Amino acid sequence: MKRLRRPRRPPIDPYVLLLLGTVGLAALLPARGAGADVASGASTAAIAFLFFLYGARLSTREAMDGVRHWRLHVTVLACTFVVFPLLGLASRGLVPVLLTDPLQQGLLFLTLVPSTIQSSIAFTSLARGNVPAAICAGSFSSLVGIVVTPLLAAALLGGGGGFSADSVVKIVLQLLVPFVAGQLLRRWIGGFVSRHKKVLGLVDRGSILLVVYTAFSAGMVQGIWHKVSPARLAGLLVVEAVLLTVMLLLTWYGAKALGFGRADRIAVQFAGSKKSLAAGLPMASVLFGAQASLAVLPLMLFHQMQLMVCAVIAKRRSHDPEAVAPDDATPARTTTGSGSR
C-alpha cells in the first residue's frame, strides 16, 4: 500500500514574515518626536529611490515587444483598474456589518493599486503559461498605476484620504519623476543594476520595510489600533477571500469567453487577479500620510492570501493534460523586478 502523504501547506513568503515582524517592532518601539521626523524623511527618500530602481530595471525593449499582444494587456488593465475598483465600491454595502469605514477605505484602496510583476511571472511560468505576456502585462500595469492609482484614489476615496491636487503633484514628484529618471539613465546604469540585482533587491525590500515601520509607528502613536477588533479583522479576511475568488474565476473564465488560449488565460488570471504590495505601500504612504497604517492593512493581508492561493492554482495548472511543454511555455527569461510583488 502506498504511504499517505500529508498535503503540502501553502507556502508562506518569508518576506511577509519580515513585514509582520516590522509591524511588531512598530508596536513595541514606535518612532516618536524627532525620531518620527527622521523616519518620515528616510521613508520619503526610500520611496523615491524605490521607484528609481523600478525605472532602471524595466527593459524598454521588453515592453515594446509586448505591445503586439494588446488584447491581453487591455484585458489585464481592465481587470486591474475597472473591475477591481467596482468591486471595491460595492464593498461599501458591507459597512458597518462586516467592515468599519477605515477598513473599507483601505479595501477600496487595495482595489486601486496596480498588478504584480515578479510573482505574476513566477506563477505563470510554474503553470506553463505565456511568460512574456505576463512580463509585459505586469510591467504595463505598474507603469500605468503610477498615474492612474492616485487619480482613481482622488476620485473614489474623495475627502476620506485628504486627497487634493497637491496629493497628485506629490505622487508625480515622488514616484513618477524618479521612475522616468531611472528609465532615462537605464542606458548607463542598466548593466550595473542587472549585475547587482540581488543586492539592489535587498535595498528594494528594505525600503518597503521602512515605509511599513513609519506608517505603523504613526498608527501606534495615534492609538488607531484600538479601533480594530478581532471580529473586524476576521470580517476583513472573509471579504478579501471572496474578492480574490471572484477575480480568479472572472479572469479565468472571462479570458476563455474572449477567445484566449490556455497559455494566455493563465497570464491573464495571474496578472489580472493580483495586487502589488511593493507599489501599494509607497503610494499609501504618500496619499494617506498618518492614516496609512490602517489603509495598508487590507493590502498586506490580501498579498499573503493571493500568494498562497495562486501557488496552489499554479501547481495544479502545471499538471493539466493540455499543458504545453515547458520550453514552449517559457520562451524567454527575464530579470524584470525583484521579490514577491
Residue pairs with C-beta under 8 A, 6 or more apart in sequence:
10 307
10 308
10 309
10 311
10 312
11 307
11 308
11 311
12 304
12 308
13 304
13 307
13 340
15 205
15 339
15 340
16 300
16 303
16 304
16 307
18 205
18 209
19 208
19 209
19 212
19 300
22 209
22 212
22 213
22 216
23 212
23 216
25 213
26 212
26 213
26 216
26 217
26 219
26 220
27 216
27 220
27 225
30 36
30 216
30 217
30 218
30 220
30 221
31 38
31 39
31 213
31 214
31 217
31 221
32 217
32 221
36 214
36 217
36 218
36 221
39 210
39 213
39 214
39 217
40 214
42 210
42 214
43 210
43 211
43 214
43 285
44 174
46 206
46 207
46 210
46 211
47 174
47 175
47 207
47 211
47 282
47 285
47 286
48 174
48 175
48 178
49 178
49 203
49 207
50 178
50 204
50 207
50 208
50 278
50 282
51 146
51 174
51 175
51 176
51 178
51 179
51 182
51 282
52 178
52 179
52 181
52 182
53 182
53 193
53 200
53 203
53 204
54 142
54 179
54 182
54 337
55 178
55 179
55 180
55 181
55 182
55 183
55 184
55 186
56 182
56 183
56 185
56 186
56 189
56 190
56 193
57 182
57 193
57 197
57 335
57 336
57 337
57 338
58 139
58 142
58 143
58 182
58 183
58 186
58 336
59 190
59 334
59 336
60 183
60 186
62 132
62 135
62 136
62 139
62 334
62 336
63 136
63 139
63 140
63 143
65 132
65 136
66 73
66 132
66 133
66 135
66 136
66 137
66 139
66 140
67 73
67 136
69 133
69 136
69 264
71 258
71 260
72 130
72 133
72 137
72 260
72 264
72 267
72 268
73 133
73 136
73 137
73 140
75 254
75 255
75 258
75 260
75 268
75 272
76 115
76 137
76 140
76 141
76 267
76 268
76 271
76 272
77 140
77 141
77 144
79 247
79 250
79 251
79 254
79 268
79 272
79 273
80 114
80 115
80 141
80 145
80 272
81 112
81 114
81 144
81 145
81 148
81 152
83 247
83 250
84 111
84 112
84 247
84 275
85 108
85 111
85 112
85 152
85 156
87 111
87 243
87 246
87 247
88 107
88 108
88 109
88 110
88 111
88 112
88 156
89 108
89 156
91 99
91 104
91 107
91 108
91 239
91 243
92 104
92 108
94 104
94 235
94 239
95 101
95 104
97 235
98 232
98 235
98 236
98 238
98 239
99 107
99 232
99 235
99 236
99 239
100 227
100 228
100 232
101 160
102 224
102 227
102 291
102 294
102 295
103 228
103 232
103 236
103 294
103 297
103 298
105 157
105 160
105 161
105 294
105 295
106 294
106 295
106 296
106 297
106 298
106 299
107 236
107 239
107 240
107 243
107 298
108 156
108 157
109 153
109 157
109 161
109 280
109 284
109 287
109 288
109 295
109 298
109 299
110 240
110 275
110 280
110 298
110 299
110 302
111 243
111 275
112 149
112 152
112 153
112 156
113 145
113 149
113 275
113 276
113 279
113 280
113 283
113 299
114 141
114 142
114 144
114 145
114 146
114 148
114 149
114 275
114 276
114 279
115 137
115 138
115 141
115 142
115 145
115 271
115 272
115 274
115 275
115 276
116 138
116 271
116 274
116 275
116 276
116 277
116 278
116 340
116 341
117 135
117 138
117 139
117 142
117 276
117 336
117 337
117 341
118 138
118 336
118 337
118 338
118 339
118 340
118 341
119 270
119 274
119 306
119 307
119 310
119 340
119 341
120 134
120 137
120 138
120 267
120 270
120 271
120 274
121 131
121 134
121 135
121 138
121 334
121 336
121 337
122 340
123 270
123 310
123 311
123 313
123 314
124 130
124 131
124 133
124 134
124 266
124 267
124 270
124 271
124 314
125 131
125 134
125 329
125 330
126 311
126 314
126 315
126 317
126 318
127 266
127 270
127 313
127 314
127 315
127 317
127 318
127 323
128 263
128 266
128 317
128 318
128 320
128 323
128 324
128 325
128 326
128 329
128 330
129 262
129 263
129 264
129 265
129 266
129 267
129 270
129 317
129 329
130 263
130 264
130 266
130 267
130 329
131 267
131 329
131 330
131 331
131 332
131 334
132 331
132 332
133 263
133 264
133 267
133 271
134 267
134 270
134 271
135 332
135 334
135 336
137 267
137 268
137 271
137 272
138 271
138 336
138 337
138 341
139 336
141 271
141 276
142 276
142 279
143 179
145 276
145 279
146 171
146 175
146 176
146 179
146 279
147 172
147 176
149 279
149 283
150 163
150 167
150 168
150 171
150 283
150 286
150 287
151 168
153 161
153 163
153 283
153 287
154 163
154 164
154 167
154 168
157 163
161 167
161 287
161 288
161 291
161 295
162 288
162 289
162 291
163 287
167 286
167 287
170 286
171 283
171 286
171 287
174 286
175 282
175 283
175 286
186 193
193 200
194 335
197 335
197 338
200 338
201 338
201 339
204 278
204 338
204 339
205 338
205 339
207 282
208 277
208 278
208 281
208 282
211 281
211 282
211 285
212 281
212 296
212 300
214 285
215 281
215 284
215 285
215 288
215 292
215 293
215 296
216 293
218 289
218 290
218 292
218 293
219 225
219 290
219 291
219 292
219 293
219 294
220 293
222 290
224 291
224 293
224 294
225 293
227 294
228 294
228 297
236 297
236 298
236 301
237 301
237 305
240 298
240 301
240 302
240 305
241 305
243 302
244 273
244 302
244 305
244 306
244 309
247 272
247 273
248 269
248 273
248 309
248 310
248 313
250 273
251 265
251 268
251 269
251 272
251 273
252 265
252 268
252 269
254 268
255 264
255 265
255 268
255 269
256 265
260 268
262 320
262 322
262 323
262 324
263 324
263 329
266 317
269 313
270 310
270 314
273 306
273 310
274 306
274 310
275 299
275 302
275 303
275 306
276 341
277 299
277 300
277 303
277 340
277 341
278 339
278 341
279 341
280 296
280 299
281 296
281 299
284 292
284 295
284 296
284 299
285 292
287 295
288 295
303 340
307 340
317 323
323 329
